[in-house]
């Protein structure tokens, strides 16, 4: 299972809402909400790239693989 760690990154950077993150990254609120809640069926490379740049992190800081 792939899990999102977006909430951790947002906490470290003191991002108070998905709305704020959407405004600062130009990623849609819907995409961010689905990723944040673990409801996303997929994620575009461009979205990952934008988040990595914004948070100055690697993909493994955003997503983690957990064996079922």
CHARMM internal coordinates of N, CA and C (Angstrom, degrees):
IC EDIT
DIST 1 N 1 CA 1.4417
DIST 1 CA 1 C 1.5311
ANGL 1 N 1 CA 1 C 108.33
DIST 1 C 2 N 1.2964
ANGL 1 CA 1 C 2 N 116.74
DIHE 1 N 1 CA 1 C 2 N 139.62
DIST 2 N 2 CA 1.4546
ANGL 1 C 2 N 2 CA 122.65
DIHE 1 CA 1 C 2 N 2 CA 176.35
DIST 2 CA 2 C 1.5306
ANGL 2 N 2 CA 2 C 108.49
DIHE 1 C 2 N 2 CA 2 C -98.28
DIST 2 C 3 N 1.3207
ANGL 2 CA 2 C 3 N 116.42
DIHE 2 N 2 CA 2 C 3 N 127.61
DIST 3 N 3 CA 1.4610
ANGL 2 C 3 N 3 CA 121.89
DIHE 2 CA 2 C 3 N 3 CA -179.92
DIST 3 CA 3 C 1.5170
ANGL 3 N 3 CA 3 C 110.35
DIHE 2 C 3 N 3 CA 3 C -115.30
DIST 3 C 4 N 1.3136
ANGL 3 CA 3 C 4 N 115.52
DIHE 3 N 3 CA 3 C 4 N 145.33
DIST 4 N 4 CA 1.4581
ANGL 3 C 4 N 4 CA 121.75
DIHE 3 CA 3 C 4 N 4 CA 177.56
DIST 4 CA 4 C 1.5220
ANGL 4 N 4 CA 4 C 109.73
DIHE 3 C 4 N 4 CA 4 C -91.37
DIST 4 C 5 N 1.3420
ANGL 4 CA 4 C 5 N 114.67
DIHE 4 N 4 CA 4 C 5 N 138.41
DIST 5 N 5 CA 1.4587
ANGL 4 C 5 N 5 CA 120.48
DIHE 4 CA 4 C 5 N 5 CA 175.19
DIST 5 CA 5 C 1.5336
ANGL 5 N 5 CA 5 C 109.98
DIHE 4 C 5 N 5 CA 5 C -113.47
DIST 5 C 6 N 1.3220
ANGL 5 CA 5 C 6 N 115.09
DIHE 5 N 5 CA 5 C 6 N 24.07
DIST 6 N 6 CA 1.4556
ANGL 5 C 6 N 6 CA 120.74
DIHE 5 CA 5 C 6 N 6 CA -178.28
DIST 6 CA 6 C 1.5256
ANGL 6 N 6 CA 6 C 111.29
DIHE 5 C 6 N 6 CA 6 C -58.01
DIST 6 C 7 N 1.3299
ANGL 6 CA 6 C 7 N 117.00
DIHE 6 N 6 CA 6 C 7 N -38.97
DIST 7 N 7 CA 1.4659
ANGL 6 C 7 N 7 CA 120.41
DIHE 6 CA 6 C 7 N 7 CA -179.08
DIST 7 CA 7 C 1.5305
ANGL 7 N 7 CA 7 C 111.51
DIHE 6 C 7 N 7 CA 7 C -61.58
DIST 7 C 8 N 1.3189
ANGL 7 CA 7 C 8 N 117.43
DIHE 7 N 7 CA 7 C 8 N -33.18
DIST 8 N 8 CA 1.4654
ANGL 7 C 8 N 8 CA 121.25
DIHE 7 CA 7 C 8 N 8 CA 179.10
DIST 8 CA 8 C 1.5220
ANGL 8 N 8 CA 8 C 110.20
DIHE 7 C 8 N 8 CA 8 C -69.28
DIST 8 C 9 N 1.3418
ANGL 8 CA 8 C 9 N 115.59
DIHE 8 N 8 CA 8 C 9 N -46.19
DIST 9 N 9 CA 1.4622
ANGL 8 C 9 N 9 CA 120.04
DIHE 8 CA 8 C 9 N 9 CA 178.98
DIST 9 CA 9 C 1.5192
ANGL 9 N 9 CA 9 C 111.45
DIHE 8 C 9 N 9 CA 9 C -61.81
DIST 9 C 10 N 1.3239
ANGL 9 CA 9 C 10 N 115.73
DIHE 9 N 9 CA 9 C 10 N -41.62
DIST 10 N 10 CA 1.4585
ANGL 9 C 10 N 10 CA 119.75
DIHE 9 CA 9 C 10 N 10 CA 179.56
DIST 10 CA 10 C 1.5227
ANGL 10 N 10 CA 10 C 110.43
DIHE 9 C 10 N 10 CA 10 C -63.11
DIST 10 C 11 N 1.3153
ANGL 10 CA 10 C 11 N 117.09
DIHE 10 N 10 CA 10 C 11 N -39.99
DIST 11 N 11 CA 1.4638
ANGL 10 C 11 N 11 CA 121.06
DIHE 10 CA 10 C 11 N 11 CA 178.82
DIST 11 CA 11 C 1.5137
ANGL 11 N 11 CA 11 C 112.37
DIHE 10 C 11 N 11 CA 11 C -63.79
DIST 11 C 12 N 1.3414
ANGL 11 CA 11 C 12 N 116.03
DIHE 11 N 11 CA 11 C 12 N -43.45
DIST 12 N 12 CA 1.4670
ANGL 11 C 12 N 12 CA 119.99
DIHE 11 CA 11 C 12 N 12 CA 179.80
DIST 12 CA 12 C 1.5175
ANGL 12 N 12 CA 12 C 111.92
DIHE 11 C 12 N 12 CA 12 C -63.58
DIST 12 C 13 N 1.3394
ANGL 12 CA 12 C 13 N 116.44
DIHE 12 N 12 CA 12 C 13 N -34.88
DIST 13 N 13 CA 1.4616
ANGL 12 C 13 N 13 CA 120.12
DIHE 12 CA 12 C 13 N 13 CA -178.24
DIST 13 CA 13 C 1.5330
ANGL 13 N 13 CA 13 C 111.90
DIHE 12 C 13 N 13 CA 13 C -93.62
DIST 13 C 14 N 1.3294
ANGL 13 CA 13 C 14 N 115.64
DIHE 13 N 13 CA 13 C 14 N 2.32
DIST 14 N 14 CA 1.4672
ANGL 13 C 14 N 14 CA 122.82
DIHE 13 CA 13 C 14 N 14 CA 178.48
DIST 14 CA 14 C 1.5384
ANGL 14 N 14 CA 14 C 112.18
DIHE 13 C 14 N 14 CA 14 C 59.88
DIST 14 C 15 N 1.3340
ANGL 14 CA 14 C 15 N 114.42
DIHE 14 N 14 CA 14 C 15 N 40.11
DIST 15 N 15 CA 1.4684
ANGL 14 C 15 N 15 CA 120.83
DIHE 14 CA 14 C 15 N 15 CA 173.41
DIST 15 CA 15 C 1.5160
ANGL 15 N 15 CA 15 C 105.96
DIHE 14 C 15 N 15 CA 15 C -83.21
DIST 15 C 16 N 1.3196
ANGL 15 CA 15 C 16 N 116.91
DIHE 15 N 15 CA 15 C 16 N 119.36
DIST 16 N 16 CA 1.4620
ANGL 15 C 16 N 16 CA 121.11
DIHE 15 CA 15 C 16 N 16 CA -171.76
DIST 16 CA 16 C 1.5179
ANGL 16 N 16 CA 16 C 114.25
DIHE 15 C 16 N 16 CA 16 C -83.20
DIST 16 C 17 N 1.3399
ANGL 16 CA 16 C 17 N 117.56
DIHE 16 N 16 CA 16 C 17 N -21.52
DIST 17 N 17 CA 1.4581
ANGL 16 C 17 N 17 CA 118.48
DIHE 16 CA 16 C 17 N 17 CA -176.74
DIST 17 CA 17 C 1.5235
ANGL 17 N 17 CA 17 C 111.22
DIHE 16 C 17 N 17 CA 17 C -153.56
DIST 17 C 18 N 1.2930
ANGL 17 CA 17 C 18 N 114.39
DIHE 17 N 17 CA 17 C 18 N 159.35
DIST 18 N 18 CA 1.4565
ANGL 17 C 18 N 18 CA 120.43
DIHE 17 CA 17 C 18 N 18 CA 175.01
DIST 18 CA 18 C 1.5253
ANGL 18 N 18 CA 18 C 109.30
DIHE 17 C 18 N 18 CA 18 C -65.02
DIST 18 C 19 N 1.2934
ANGL 18 CA 18 C 19 N 115.83
DIHE 18 N 18 CA 18 C 19 N -32.74
DIST 19 N 19 CA 1.4738
ANGL 18 C 19 N 19 CA 119.98
DIHE 18 CA 18 C 19 N 19 CA 177.42
DIST 19 CA 19 C 1.5266
ANGL 19 N 19 CA 19 C 110.61
DIHE 18 C 19 N 19 CA 19 C -60.21
DIST 19 C 20 N 1.3205
ANGL 19 CA 19 C 20 N 116.81
DIHE 19 N 19 CA 19 C 20 N -45.11
DIST 20 N 20 CA 1.4604
ANGL 19 C 20 N 20 CA 121.17
DIHE 19 CA 19 C 20 N 20 CA 178.42
DIST 20 CA 20 C 1.5310
ANGL 20 N 20 CA 20 C 110.60
DIHE 19 C 20 N 20 CA 20 C -61.79
DIST 20 C 21 N 1.3370
ANGL 20 CA 20 C 21 N 116.52
DIHE 20 N 20 CA 20 C 21 N -44.92
DIST 21 N 21 CA 1.4572
ANGL 20 C 21 N 21 CA 120.87
DIHE 20 CA 20 C 21 N 21 CA 179.84
DIST 21 CA 21 C 1.5229
ANGL 21 N 21 CA 21 C 110.94
DIHE 20 C 21 N 21 CA 21 C -62.87
DIST 21 C 22 N 1.3223
ANGL 21 CA 21 C 22 N 116.53
DIHE 21 N 21 CA 21 C 22 N -40.27
DIST 22 N 22 CA 1.4628
ANGL 21 C 22 N 22 CA 121.09
DIHE 21 CA 21 C 22 N 22 CA 178.79
DIST 22 CA 22 C 1.5293
ANGL 22 N 22 CA 22 C 110.63
DIHE 21 C 22 N 22 CA 22 C -62.49
DIST 22 C 23 N 1.3036
ANGL 22 CA 22 C 23 N 116.57
DIHE 22 N 22 CA 22 C 23 N -43.37
DIST 23 N 23 CA 1.4664
ANGL 22 C 23 N 23 CA 120.81
DIHE 22 CA 22 C 23 N 23 CA 179.74
DIST 23 CA 23 C 1.5271
ANGL 23 N 23 CA 23 C 111.72
DIHE 22 C 23 N 23 CA 23 C -64.96
DIST 23 C 24 N 1.3181
ANGL 23 CA 23 C 24 N 116.73
DIHE 23 N 23 CA 23 C 24 N -37.61
DIST 24 N 24 CA 1.4597
ANGL 23 C 24 N 24 CA 120.48
DIHE 23 CA 23 C 24 N 24 CA -175.86
DIST 24 CA 24 C 1.5276
ANGL 24 N 24 CA 24 C 113.14
DIHE 23 C 24 N 24 CA 24 C -82.22
DIST 24 C 25 N 1.3312
ANGL 24 CA 24 C 25 N 118.10
DIHE 24 N 24 CA 24 C 25 N -19.37
DIST 25 N 25 CA 1.4680
ANGL 24 C 25 N 25 CA 121.19
DIHE 24 CA 24 C 25 N 25 CA -178.18
DIST 25 CA 25 C 1.5214
ANGL 25 N 25 CA 25 C 113.48
DIHE 24 C 25 N 25 CA 25 C -112.91
DIST 25 C 26 N 1.3284
ANGL 25 CA 25 C 26 N 117.43
DIHE 25 N 25 CA 25 C 26 N -13.56
DIST 26 N 26 CA 1.4744
ANGL 25 C 26 N 26 CA 122.99
DIHE 25 CA 25 C 26 N 26 CA -174.43
DIST 26 CA 26 C 1.5230
ANGL 26 N 26 CA 26 C 112.76
DIHE 25 C 26 N 26 CA 26 C 64.89
DIST 26 C 27 N 1.3161
ANGL 26 CA 26 C 27 N 116.90
DIHE 26 N 26 CA 26 C 27 N 22.62
DIST 27 N 27 CA 1.4678
ANGL 26 C 27 N 27 CA 122.25
DIHE 26 CA 26 C 27 N 27 CA 172.14
DIST 27 CA 27 C 1.5208
ANGL 27 N 27 CA 27 C 106.32
DIHE 26 C 27 N 27 CA 27 C -93.83
DIST 27 C 28 N 1.3150
ANGL 27 CA 27 C 28 N 117.51
DIHE 27 N 27 CA 27 C 28 N 138.81
DIST 28 N 28 CA 1.4598
ANGL 27 C 28 N 28 CA 119.98
DIHE 27 CA 27 C 28 N 28 CA -175.33
DIST 28 CA 28 C 1.5336
ANGL 28 N 28 CA 28 C 111.00
DIHE 27 C 28 N 28 CA 28 C -62.17
DIST 28 C 29 N 1.3241
ANGL 28 CA 28 C 29 N 114.41
DIHE 28 N 28 CA 28 C 29 N 147.21
DIST 29 N 29 CA 1.4690
ANGL 28 C 29 N 29 CA 120.08
DIHE 28 CA 28 C 29 N 29 CA 177.34
DIST 29 CA 29 C 1.5194
ANGL 29 N 29 CA 29 C 110.66
DIHE 28 C 29 N 29 CA 29 C -59.46
DIST 29 C 30 N 1.3316
ANGL 29 CA 29 C 30 N 116.60
DIHE 29 N 29 CA 29 C 30 N -38.01
DIST 30 N 30 CA 1.4648
ANGL 29 C 30 N 30 CA 120.54
DIHE 29 CA 29 C 30 N 30 CA -179.25
DIST 30 CA 30 C 1.5305
ANGL 30 N 30 CA 30 C 110.63
DIHE 29 C 30 N 30 CA 30 C -61.56
DIST 30 C 31 N 1.3225
ANGL 30 CA 30 C 31 N 116.65
DIHE 30 N 30 CA 30 C 31 N -46.75
DIST 31 N 31 CA 1.4726
ANGL 30 C 31 N 31 CA 120.41
DIHE 30 CA 30 C 31 N 31 CA 179.43
DIST 31 CA 31 C 1.5266
ANGL 31 N 31 CA 31 C 110.65
DIHE 30 C 31 N 31 CA 31 C -61.62
DIST 31 C 32 N 1.3100
ANGL 31 CA 31 C 32 N 116.62
DIHE 31 N 31 CA 31 C 32 N -45.51
DIST 32 N 32 CA 1.4627
ANGL 31 C 32 N 32 CA 120.42
DIHE 31 CA 31 C 32 N 32 CA -179.45
DIST 32 CA 32 C 1.5224
ANGL 32 N 32 CA 32 C 112.04
DIHE 31 C 32 N 32 CA 32 C -66.57
DIST 32 C 33 N 1.3168
ANGL 32 CA 32 C 33 N 116.61
DIHE 32 N 32 CA 32 C 33 N -39.19
DIST 33 N 33 CA 1.4719
ANGL 32 C 33 N 33 CA 120.34
DIHE 32 CA 32 C 33 N 33 CA 178.56
DIST 33 CA 33 C 1.5182
ANGL 33 N 33 CA 33 C 110.80
DIHE 32 C 33 N 33 CA 33 C -62.85
DIST 33 C 34 N 1.3231
ANGL 33 CA 33 C 34 N 116.58
DIHE 33 N 33 CA 33 C 34 N -45.13
DIST 34 N 34 CA 1.4710
ANGL 33 C 34 N 34 CA 120.06
DIHE 33 CA 33 C 34 N 34 CA 178.89
DIST 34 CA 34 C 1.5169
ANGL 34 N 34 CA 34 C 111.09
DIHE 33 C 34 N 34 CA 34 C -63.38
DIST 34 C 35 N 1.3135
ANGL 34 CA 34 C 35 N 117.53
DIHE 34 N 34 CA 34 C 35 N -41.68
DIST 35 N 35 CA 1.4637
ANGL 34 C 35 N 35 CA 120.98
DIHE 34 CA 34 C 35 N 35 CA 178.00
DIST 35 CA 35 C 1.5254
ANGL 35 N 35 CA 35 C 110.33
DIHE 34 C 35 N 35 CA 35 C -65.45
DIST 35 C 36 N 1.3047
ANGL 35 CA 35 C 36 N 117.40
DIHE 35 N 35 CA 35 C 36 N -46.28
DIST 36 N 36 CA 1.4660
ANGL 35 C 36 N 36 CA 123.18
DIHE 35 CA 35 C 36 N 36 CA -179.67
DIST 36 CA 36 C 1.5314
ANGL 36 N 36 CA 36 C 111.30
DIHE 35 C 36 N 36 CA 36 C -58.34
DIST 36 C 37 N 1.3300
ANGL 36 CA 36 C 37 N 115.94
DIHE 36 N 36 CA 36 C 37 N -42.47
DIST 37 N 37 CA 1.4671
ANGL 36 C 37 N 37 CA 120.95
DIHE 36 CA 36 C 37 N 37 CA -177.14
DIST 37 CA 37 C 1.5188
ANGL 37 N 37 CA 37 C 113.77
DIHE 36 C 37 N 37 CA 37 C -88.51
DIST 37 C 38 N 1.3232
ANGL 37 CA 37 C 38 N 118.00
DIHE 37 N 37 CA 37 C 38 N 1.38
DIST 38 N 38 CA 1.4629
ANGL 37 C 38 N 38 CA 121.13
DIHE 37 CA 37 C 38 N 38 CA -179.87
DIST 38 CA 38 C 1.5083
ANGL 38 N 38 CA 38 C 113.10
DIHE 37 C 38 N 38 CA 38 C 70.56
DIST 38 C 39 N 1.3118
ANGL 38 CA 38 C 39 N 117.54
DIHE 38 N 38 CA 38 C 39 N 26.83
DIST 39 N 39 CA 1.4608
ANGL 38 C 39 N 39 CA 122.23
DIHE 38 CA 38 C 39 N 39 CA -177.80
DIST 39 CA 39 C 1.5222
ANGL 39 N 39 CA 39 C 113.00
DIHE 38 C 39 N 39 CA 39 C -105.21
DIST 39 C 40 N 1.3213
ANGL 39 CA 39 C 40 N 116.82
DIHE 39 N 39 CA 39 C 40 N 0.33
DIST 40 N 40 CA 1.4542
ANGL 39 C 40 N 40 CA 121.39
DIHE 39 CA 39 C 40 N 40 CA -176.52
DIST 40 CA 40 C 1.5215
ANGL 40 N 40 CA 40 C 110.41
DIHE 39 C 40 N 40 CA 40 C -71.86
DIST 40 C 41 N 1.3194
ANGL 40 CA 40 C 41 N 116.85
DIHE 40 N 40 CA 40 C 41 N 135.79
DIST 41 N 41 CA 1.4683
ANGL 40 C 41 N 41 CA 122.20
DIHE 40 CA 40 C 41 N 41 CA 176.83
DIST 41 CA 41 C 1.5252
ANGL 41 N 41 CA 41 C 110.65
DIHE 40 C 41 N 41 CA 41 C -85.86
DIST 41 C 42 N 1.3212
ANGL 41 CA 41 C 42 N 116.68
DIHE 41 N 41 CA 41 C 42 N -15.75
DIST 42 N 42 CA 1.4561
ANGL 41 C 42 N 42 CA 122.33
DIHE 41 CA 41 C 42 N 42 CA 179.69
DIST 42 CA 42 C 1.5150
ANGL 42 N 42 CA 42 C 108.93
DIHE 41 C 42 N 42 CA 42 C -174.46
DIST 42 C 43 N 1.3215
ANGL 42 CA 42 C 43 N 114.81
DIHE 42 N 42 CA 42 C 43 N 166.97
DIST 43 N 43 CA 1.4551
ANGL 42 C 43 N 43 CA 119.31
DIHE 42 CA 42 C 43 N 43 CA -179.82
DIST 43 CA 43 C 1.5264
ANGL 43 N 43 CA 43 C 107.76
DIHE 42 C 43 N 43 CA 43 C -141.54
DIST 43 C 44 N 1.3056
ANGL 43 CA 43 C 44 N 116.33
DIHE 43 N 43 CA 43 C 44 N 133.94
DIST 44 N 44 CA 1.4537
ANGL 43 C 44 N 44 CA 121.43
DIHE 43 CA 43 C 44 N 44 CA -178.61
DIST 44 CA 44 C 1.5263
ANGL 44 N 44 CA 44 C 109.90
DIHE 43 C 44 N 44 CA 44 C -74.84
DIST 44 C 45 N 1.3315
ANGL 44 CA 44 C 45 N 115.64
DIHE 44 N 44 CA 44 C 45 N 147.70
DIST 45 N 45 CA 1.4622
ANGL 44 C 45 N 45 CA 120.23
DIHE 44 CA 44 C 45 N 45 CA 177.42
DIST 45 CA 45 C 1.5200
ANGL 45 N 45 CA 45 C 111.06
DIHE 44 C 45 N 45 CA 45 C -58.86
DIST 45 C 46 N 1.3065
ANGL 45 CA 45 C 46 N 116.81
DIHE 45 N 45 CA 45 C 46 N -36.56
DIST 46 N 46 CA 1.4601
ANGL 45 C 46 N 46 CA 120.69
DIHE 45 CA 45 C 46 N 46 CA 179.79
DIST 46 CA 46 C 1.5303
ANGL 46 N 46 CA 46 C 111.05
DIHE 45 C 46 N 46 CA 46 C -62.27
DIST 46 C 47 N 1.3115
ANGL 46 CA 46 C 47 N 116.60
DIHE 46 N 46 CA 46 C 47 N -39.26
DIST 47 N 47 CA 1.4681
ANGL 46 C 47 N 47 CA 121.14
DIHE 46 CA 46 C 47 N 47 CA 177.65
DIST 47 CA 47 C 1.5232
ANGL 47 N 47 CA 47 C 110.31
DIHE 46 C 47 N 47 CA 47 C -64.42
DIST 47 C 48 N 1.3420
ANGL 47 CA 47 C 48 N 116.32
DIHE 47 N 47 CA 47 C 48 N -46.31
DIST 48 N 48 CA 1.4644
ANGL 47 C 48 N 48 CA 120.03
DIHE 47 CA 47 C 48 N 48 CA 177.63
DIST 48 CA 48 C 1.5236
ANGL 48 N 48 CA 48 C 111.20
DIHE 47 C 48 N 48 CA 48 C -60.94
DIST 48 C 49 N 1.3240
ANGL 48 CA 48 C 49 N 116.01
DIHE 48 N 48 CA 48 C 49 N -43.04
DIST 49 N 49 CA 1.4568
ANGL 48 C 49 N 49 CA 120.57
DIHE 48 CA 48 C 49 N 49 CA 179.16
DIST 49 CA 49 C 1.5300
ANGL 49 N 49 CA 49 C 111.36
DIHE 48 C 49 N 49 CA 49 C -60.13
DIST 49 C 50 N 1.3289
ANGL 49 CA 49 C 50 N 116.07
DIHE 49 N 49 CA 49 C 50 N -44.93
DIST 50 N 50 CA 1.4633
ANGL 49 C 50 N 50 CA 120.94
DIHE 49 CA 49 C 50 N 50 CA 179.48
DIST 50 CA 50 C 1.5230
ANGL 50 N 50 CA 50 C 111.27
DIHE 49 C 50 N 50 CA 50 C -62.27
DIST 50 C 51 N 1.3251
ANGL 50 CA 50 C 51 N 117.01
DIHE 50 N 50 CA 50 C 51 N -44.13
DIST 51 N 51 CA 1.4646
ANGL 50 C 51 N 51 CA 120.73
DIHE 50 CA 50 C 51 N 51 CA 179.73
DIST 51 CA 51 C 1.5278
ANGL 51 N 51 CA 51 C 111.41
DIHE 50 C 51 N 51 CA 51 C -66.80
DIST 51 C 52 N 1.3232
ANGL 51 CA 51 C 52 N 117.67
DIHE 51 N 51 CA 51 C 52 N -39.68
DIST 52 N 52 CA 1.4633
ANGL 51 C 52 N 52 CA 120.90
DIHE 51 CA 51 C 52 N 52 CA 177.89
DIST 52 CA 52 C 1.5250
ANGL 52 N 52 CA 52 C 110.80
DIHE 51 C 52 N 52 CA 52 C -62.12
DIST 52 C 53 N 1.3162
ANGL 52 CA 52 C 53 N 116.17
DIHE 52 N 52 CA 52 C 53 N -43.03
DIST 53 N 53 CA 1.4657
ANGL 52 C 53 N 53 CA 119.76
DIHE 52 CA 52 C 53 N 53 CA 178.08
DIST 53 CA 53 C 1.5283
ANGL 53 N 53 CA 53 C 110.88
DIHE 52 C 53 N 53 CA 53 C -65.48
DIST 53 C 54 N 1.3308
ANGL 53 CA 53 C 54 N 116.23
DIHE 53 N 53 CA 53 C 54 N -45.74
DIST 54 N 54 CA 1.4633
ANGL 53 C 54 N 54 CA 121.13
DIHE 53 CA 53 C 54 N 54 CA -176.59
DIST 54 CA 54 C 1.5312
ANGL 54 N 54 CA 54 C 111.36
DIHE 53 C 54 N 54 CA 54 C -61.63
DIST 54 C 55 N 1.3371
ANGL 54 CA 54 C 55 N 116.19
DIHE 54 N 54 CA 54 C 55 N -46.04
DIST 55 N 55 CA 1.4623
ANGL 54 C 55 N 55 CA 120.18
DIHE 54 CA 54 C 55 N 55 CA -177.04
DIST 55 CA 55 C 1.5325
ANGL 55 N 55 CA 55 C 112.68
DIHE 54 C 55 N 55 CA 55 C -90.85
DIST 55 C 56 N 1.3355
ANGL 55 CA 55 C 56 N 116.77
DIHE 55 N 55 CA 55 C 56 N -2.33
DIST 56 N 56 CA 1.4612
ANGL 55 C 56 N 56 CA 122.49
DIHE 55 CA 55 C 56 N 56 CA -176.59
DIST 56 CA 56 C 1.5245
ANGL 56 N 56 CA 56 C 109.80
DIHE 55 C 56 N 56 CA 56 C 51.24
DIST 56 C 57 N 1.3272
ANGL 56 CA 56 C 57 N 114.88
DIHE 56 N 56 CA 56 C 57 N 58.64
DIST 57 N 57 CA 1.4579
ANGL 56 C 57 N 57 CA 120.87
DIHE 56 CA 56 C 57 N 57 CA -175.19
DIST 57 CA 57 C 1.5271
ANGL 57 N 57 CA 57 C 110.29
DIHE 56 C 57 N 57 CA 57 C -141.09
DIST 57 C 58 N 1.3194
ANGL 57 CA 57 C 58 N 115.72
DIHE 57 N 57 CA 57 C 58 N 178.78
DIST 58 N 58 CA 1.4540
ANGL 57 C 58 N 58 CA 122.82
DIHE 57 CA 57 C 58 N 58 CA 174.76
DIST 58 CA 58 C 1.5222
ANGL 58 N 58 CA 58 C 109.49
DIHE 57 C 58 N 58 CA 58 C -100.59
DIST 58 C 59 N 1.3176
ANGL 58 CA 58 C 59 N 115.29
DIHE 58 N 58 CA 58 C 59 N 166.05
DIST 59 N 59 CA 1.4748
ANGL 58 C 59 N 59 CA 120.17
DIHE 58 CA 58 C 59 N 59 CA 179.94
DIST 59 CA 59 C 1.5286
ANGL 59 N 59 CA 59 C 110.67
DIHE 58 C 59 N 59 CA 59 C -57.68
DIST 59 C 60 N 1.3267
ANGL 59 CA 59 C 60 N 116.89
DIHE 59 N 59 CA 59 C 60 N -37.69
DIST 60 N 60 CA 1.4725
ANGL 59 C 60 N 60 CA 119.57
DIHE 59 CA 59 C 60 N 60 CA -178.36
DIST 60 CA 60 C 1.5266
ANGL 60 N 60 CA 60 C 112.21
DIHE 59 C 60 N 60 CA 60 C -65.89
DIST 60 C 61 N 1.3347
ANGL 60 CA 60 C 61 N 117.27
DIHE 60 N 60 CA 60 C 61 N -13.93
DIST 61 N 61 CA 1.4663
ANGL 60 C 61 N 61 CA 120.06
DIHE 60 CA 60 C 61 N 61 CA 175.20
DIST 61 CA 61 C 1.5245
ANGL 61 N 61 CA 61 C 111.21
DIHE 60 C 61 N 61 CA 61 C -82.79
DIST 61 C 62 N 1.3278
ANGL 61 CA 61 C 62 N 116.40
DIHE 61 N 61 CA 61 C 62 N -16.43
DIST 62 N 62 CA 1.4617
ANGL 61 C 62 N 62 CA 122.37
DIHE 61 CA 61 C 62 N 62 CA -178.96
DIST 62 CA 62 C 1.5265
ANGL 62 N 62 CA 62 C 110.77
DIHE 61 C 62 N 62 CA 62 C -99.30
DIST 62 C 63 N 1.3138
ANGL 62 CA 62 C 63 N 115.56
DIHE 62 N 62 CA 62 C 63 N -41.81
DIST 63 N 63 CA 1.4669
ANGL 62 C 63 N 63 CA 121.79
DIHE 62 CA 62 C 63 N 63 CA -177.12
DIST 63 CA 63 C 1.5165
ANGL 63 N 63 CA 63 C 110.24
DIHE 62 C 63 N 63 CA 63 C -124.08
DIST 63 C 64 N 1.3274
ANGL 63 CA 63 C 64 N 115.59
DIHE 63 N 63 CA 63 C 64 N 147.34
DIST 64 N 64 CA 1.4652
ANGL 63 C 64 N 64 CA 119.72
DIHE 63 CA 63 C 64 N 64 CA 175.03
DIST 64 CA 64 C 1.5181
ANGL 64 N 64 CA 64 C 109.42
DIHE 63 C 64 N 64 CA 64 C -136.10
DIST 64 C 65 N 1.3158
ANGL 64 CA 64 C 65 N 115.67
DIHE 64 N 64 CA 64 C 65 N 146.30
DIST 65 N 65 CA 1.4552
ANGL 64 C 65 N 65 CA 121.51
DIHE 64 CA 64 C 65 N 65 CA 177.97
DIST 65 CA 65 C 1.5130
ANGL 65 N 65 CA 65 C 108.94
DIHE 64 C 65 N 65 CA 65 C -97.94
DIST 65 C 66 N 1.3230
ANGL 65 CA 65 C 66 N 115.37
DIHE 65 N 65 CA 65 C 66 N 129.06
DIST 66 N 66 CA 1.4639
ANGL 65 C 66 N 66 CA 121.10
DIHE 65 CA 65 C 66 N 66 CA 178.22
DIST 66 CA 66 C 1.5189
ANGL 66 N 66 CA 66 C 107.45
DIHE 65 C 66 N 66 CA 66 C -125.11
DIST 66 C 67 N 1.3000
ANGL 66 CA 66 C 67 N 117.21
DIHE 66 N 66 CA 66 C 67 N 125.39
DIST 67 N 67 CA 1.4672
ANGL 66 C 67 N 67 CA 120.78
DIHE 66 CA 66 C 67 N 67 CA 179.30
DIST 67 CA 67 C 1.5272
ANGL 67 N 67 CA 67 C 109.29
DIHE 66 C 67 N 67 CA 67 C -64.68
DIST 67 C 68 N 1.3275
ANGL 67 CA 67 C 68 N 115.23
DIHE 67 N 67 CA 67 C 68 N 139.70
DIST 68 N 68 CA 1.4721
ANGL 67 C 68 N 68 CA 120.36
DIHE 67 CA 67 C 68 N 68 CA 179.90
DIST 68 CA 68 C 1.5076
ANGL 68 N 68 CA 68 C 111.95
DIHE 67 C 68 N 68 CA 68 C -69.80
END
COOR INIT
IC SEED 1 N 1 CA 1 C
IC BUILD
